[in-house]
Amino acid sequence: MPDLSAFPITRKWPARDPERLQLYSLPTPNGVKVSIMLEEIGLPYEVHRVDFERNDQLSPEFLSLNPNNKIPAIIDPDGPDGRPLPLFESGAILLYLAEKTGQLLPHDPARRYQTIQWLMFQMGGIGPMFGQLGFFNKFAGKDYEDKRPRDRYVAECKRLLSVLEQRLEHREWIMGDAYSIADIAVFPWVRNLIDFYAAGELVNFKHFANVDRVLQNFLARPAVIRGLAVPKAP
């Protein structure tokens, strides 16, 4: 049985089954990327809820695994060469799990890198920009008379959605017929933008028919339904 006692995070969140991948997360857009991925590939895992209301992400135990104090993070007890691997950053985790299992990332080198480019598109554009718009629309923005910060992010989010809309024209998924880690990265953020952040009208989401079509297909996948609920509320 793997020994995970060398990882301080296991003192706060003990591993009940140390042979399973350990996931430290919350059901945020970045968090559910990894839980959806794990559900899609069928890799057994054990989930630990990192409670932001208790500032769990700032605890010494969590910071020992991710010094950037963000979820998700994992420990794979069966990492490279059979040794446990700690890992943070959702995009890096998606790539690792895809390569570990040979799933949801094309084997053809050209298509592999094209998939990775769309993963980076989410990480560098969609995630940060949708998050900023959400902040200014749902939270602090309502208190500011000056709407220029919010409107700056509205314009950029529309631009990003337009890029995605064009990409999905005549395609079932971002990479065509093949569902991939690019879809798992992108669509939790699209869902969050129009649901939790309630920014659908702001970005004229009704004009992005292809994005909405693929979003609905994404949300109908059984693994996505399960992954969106991980970890469950206490």
C-alpha positions in Angstrom: 0.0 0.0 0.0 1.4 3.5 -0.9 2.7 5.5 2.0 1.5 9.2 1.7 2.6 10.2 5.2 5.5 12.3 3.7 2.9 14.7 2.4 1.8 17.2 5.2 -1.5 17.7 3.5 -2.6 14.2 4.6 -2.4 15.3 8.2 -5.3 17.6 7.7 -7.1 15.4 5.1 -6.1 11.8 5.9 -6.3 9.4 3.0 -8.9 6.7 3.7 -7.7 4.8 0.7 -4.1 5.8 -0.1 -4.1 3.5 -3.2 -6.5 6.0 -4.9 -5.6 9.3 -6.4 -6.2 12.0 -3.8 -8.1 15.1 -5.1 -8.3 18.3 -3.1 -11.0 20.5 -4.6 -14.2 22.5 -4.7 -17.0 22.5 -7.4 -15.6 25.7 -9.1 -14.9 25.8 -12.8 -11.3 24.9 -12.2 -12.1 22.3 -9.6 -14.7 20.4 -11.7 -12.3 20.2 -14.6 -10.4 17.5 -12.7 -13.4 15.8 -11.2 -15.0 15.6 -14.6 -11.8 14.3 -16.1 -11.5 11.6 -13.4 -15.1 10.5 -14.0 -14.6 10.4 -17.7 -11.5 8.2 -17.6 -12.8 6.0 -14.8 -9.7 6.4 -12.6 -10.5 5.7 -8.9 -10.1 8.7 -6.7 -10.7 10.0 -3.2 -12.0 13.6 -2.8 -11.2 16.1 0.0 -13.2 19.3 0.3 -11.0 22.4 0.6 -13.4 24.8 2.4 -12.8 28.4 1.4 -15.1 29.7 4.1 -12.7 28.2 6.7 -9.6 29.4 4.6 -8.5 25.8 4.2 -6.6 26.9 1.1 -4.4 29.1 3.3 -3.6 26.3 5.8 0.1 25.2 6.0 -1.0 21.7 5.0 -2.7 22.8 1.8 0.2 25.2 1.0 2.6 22.3 1.3 0.9 20.8 -1.8 0.1 24.0 -3.7 2.1 27.1 -2.6 -0.2 29.1 -4.9 -3.2 28.4 -2.5 -5.6 27.5 -5.4 -7.7 24.4 -6.0 -7.6 21.8 -7.5 -4.5 19.8 -6.5 -3.8 16.1 -6.5 -1.5 13.4 -5.2 -1.3 10.4 -7.5 0.1 7.5 -5.4 1.0 5.7 -8.6 2.9 8.4 -10.4 5.9 8.1 -12.8 8.2 5.2 -11.9 5.5 4.1 -9.3 6.3 7.0 -7.0 3.6 9.4 -5.6 3.3 12.6 -7.6 1.9 15.8 -6.2 0.5 18.2 -8.8 -1.3 21.5 -8.9 -2.7 23.7 -11.7 -5.8 22.3 -13.4 -4.4 22.4 -16.9 -1.3 20.5 -15.9 -3.4 17.9 -14.1 -5.6 17.4 -17.2 -2.5 16.9 -19.3 -1.0 14.5 -16.8 -4.2 12.4 -16.5 -4.7 12.3 -20.2 -1.1 11.1 -20.8 -1.3 8.6 -17.8 -4.4 6.9 -19.2 -4.0 7.5 -22.9 -7.5 9.1 -23.0 -9.0 12.4 -24.2 -5.8 13.6 -25.8 -5.0 12.6 -29.5 -2.0 10.4 -30.0 -1.3 12.0 -33.4 1.4 14.7 -32.6 -0.2 17.4 -34.7 -3.7 17.0 -33.2 -2.2 16.5 -29.8 -0.6 20.0 -29.9 -3.8 21.5 -31.4 -5.7 20.1 -28.5 -3.2 21.6 -26.1 -3.4 25.0 -27.8 -7.2 25.1 -27.0 -6.4 24.0 -23.4 -4.1 27.0 -23.2 -6.7 29.2 -24.8 -8.9 28.4 -21.8 -6.2 28.9 -19.3 -4.8 32.1 -20.7 -8.1 33.7 -21.9 -11.4 32.2 -21.0 -10.7 31.4 -17.4 -9.1 34.8 -16.3 -11.4 36.9 -18.4 -14.7 35.2 -17.5 -13.6 35.3 -13.9 -13.0 39.0 -14.0 -16.3 39.7 -15.6 -18.0 37.6 -13.0 -16.3 39.6 -10.2 -17.4 43.0 -11.7 -20.9 41.8 -12.6 -21.9 39.6 -9.6 -19.9 41.1 -6.8 -18.0 44.4 -6.6 -19.0 45.8 -9.9 -22.5 46.6 -8.7 -21.0 49.0 -6.2 -19.0 51.0 -8.8 -20.6 53.8 -10.7 -17.7 53.6 -13.2 -18.6 50.6 -15.4 -15.5 50.8 -17.6 -13.7 48.0 -15.8 -16.8 45.7 -16.2 -17.3 46.8 -19.8 -13.7 46.1 -20.6 -14.2 42.4 -19.6 -17.6 42.3 -21.3 -15.9 43.2 -24.6 -13.1 40.7 -24.1 -15.5 37.9 -23.1 -17.6 38.5 -26.2 -14.4 38.3 -28.3 -13.4 35.0 -26.7 -16.9 33.6 -27.2 -16.7 34.7 -30.9 -13.5 32.7 -31.3 -15.1 29.7 -29.8 -18.3 30.1 -31.8 -16.3 30.1 -35.0 -14.3 27.1 -34.0 -17.4 25.1 -33.2 -19.1 25.8 -36.6 -19.8 22.4 -38.1 -17.9 20.7 -35.3 -19.3 18.5 -32.6 -16.6 19.3 -30.1 -13.6 21.7 -30.1 -11.4 19.1 -31.9 -14.2 18.0 -34.2 -15.7 14.6 -33.6 -13.4 13.8 -30.7 -14.3 14.9 -27.2 -11.1 16.0 -25.4 -9.5 17.7 -22.4 -10.1 21.0 -24.4 -13.8 20.6 -23.9 -13.4 19.6 -20.3 -11.4 22.8 -19.7 -13.6 25.3 -21.6 -17.2 24.4 -20.9 -17.3 24.5 -17.1 -16.2 28.2 -17.5 -18.9 28.9 -20.1 -21.5 27.3 -17.8 -20.3 29.5 -14.9 -20.4 32.7 -16.9 -24.0 32.4 -17.8 -25.3 30.6 -14.7 -23.4 31.5 -11.5 -22.1 34.9 -12.8 -25.5 35.6 -14.5 -23.7 37.4 -17.3 -25.6 35.8 -20.3 -27.4 39.0 -21.2 -24.2 41.1 -20.8 -22.3 39.1 -23.4 -25.4 38.5 -25.6 -25.0 34.7 -25.2 -28.0 34.1 -27.3 -25.9 35.0 -30.3 -23.5 32.2 -29.7 -25.6 29.3 -30.9 -22.7 26.9 -31.5 -21.3 27.5 -28.1 -24.7 26.9 -26.5 -25.3 23.8 -28.5 -22.0 22.2 -27.4 -22.4 23.4 -23.9 -25.8 21.5 -23.7 -24.2 18.4 -25.1 -21.4 18.7 -22.6 -23.8 19.1 -19.6 -25.7 16.0 -20.7 -22.8 13.7 -20.4 -23.1 11.4 -17.4 -19.5 11.9 -16.3 -20.0 15.6 -16.4 -23.1 15.4 -14.3 -21.3 13.4 -11.7 -18.1 15.5 -11.9 -20.0 18.8 -11.4 -21.2 17.6 -8.0 -17.6 16.9 -6.6 -17.0 17.4 -3.8 -20.5 17.3 -2.5 -21.7 20.0 -0.1 -21.4 19.1 3.6 
